[in-house]
Amino acid sequence: MDGTLFTQQLLDWYDANRRDLPWRHAPEPYGVWVSEIMAQQTRMDRVVGYYERWMDRFPDIVTLARAHEEDVLKLWEGLGYYSRARNMLKAARSVVDGHGGEFPSDPASIRSLPGVGGYTAGAISSIAFGLPEPAVDANVLRVFARVLDLGMPVRGSAARSLVEKTVRSLMPDGRAGDFTQALMELGALVCAKNPDCARCPVRDHCAALEAGTVSQRPVLPVPKKTVRINMATGVLLHGGRMLIQKRRPGDVWPGLWEFPGGVVEEGETPSQAVVREYMEEVELPVTPVEDITTVAYSYTRYRVTMHCFLCRLDGEDAAPVFNEAVEGGFVSPPALADYAFPAGHRRLIRFMQEAPRFAPLFSED
């Protein structure tokens, strides 16, 4: 491979084909960092809207550092992998406390921030500061698994080390950031899972194309077995208000709000699970009075089916005891919009807002 020609051809292609993304207009450390964290595990077409709303609300790292976690999680709602948002808040506070509010410029300090790994540190270093630091994500690994025709597992340490070394050797003086973004763009738009080799600006340098092994690259690990989970949740409507609770640290989706519920145990029906979970979690006797909907959603390798019921409180009024939550309480249905919920519960709320039999509950009138 002619490294100089590879780099020039890639940059020429990038100059002519790069997408118009808001953080590319005037790359600065905070904006680059926000965009890179958001883009992890998220399609780029979804990132743009979230990025713009985030920058309107938290235009700089000092503003973010002063924010409440609840506000940060609510703005992140829908992006998933909420630990990213929590780590961003921790990192912002670390920058304010340890760096006087100025985003650090050396790669080691960048990488020391919560939630920042090697790829993100390399991206910030090269794009925001112009340093020749490689940023190797899944897109870049896929590109070089084909360019170098790597027959080893691409996610292994040996492959990553080789790709990082190769990327570093190809980075041009003065355009490190453009080169980093060009590689990402190539992997996203051309050298994707189903590559368009005819459009590739560096196809003449691709060893896999020459060897006829493009369809066999990258070598991926055997996927983990999908785990299916059957869950049930209950919306307790009492006095025109709904009971919600906030998940504890260390749980799945810590800090997010939910309606009480849990896994349907062997031998139970979903409605029986709701009754049991309400007693265990909040010590309230309830009766499911109506099926609301069934929600299907996924996270990592889990596929969840959640049965959702409208519930009434049995017996005399009683205060909930939150055995499995940090806090909770009854809120008006319109007020649910102020809380951050995981995907399944958010879809349940949206269904109720749109269903004719429940929509009046969400009216502000």
Secondary structure, DSSP 8 states (H G I E B T S, - for coil): --HHHHHHHHHHHHHHH----GGGSS--HHHHHHHHHHHTTS-HHHHHHHHHHHHHH--SHHHHHTS-HHHHHHHHTTS--THHHHHHHHHHHHHHHHHTT----SHHHHHTSTT--HHHHHHHHHHHH--------HHHHHHHHHHTT--SBTTSHHHHHHHHHHHHHH--TT-HHHHHHHHHHHHHHTSSSS--GGG-TTGGG-HHHHHT-GGG-SB-------EEEEEEEEEEEETTEEEEEEE-TTSSSTT-EE-SEEE--TT--HHHHHHHHHHHHH---EEEEEEEEEEEEEETTEEEEEEEEEEEE-SS------SSEEEEEEE-GGGGGGS---HHHHHHHHHHHHSTTTGGGG---
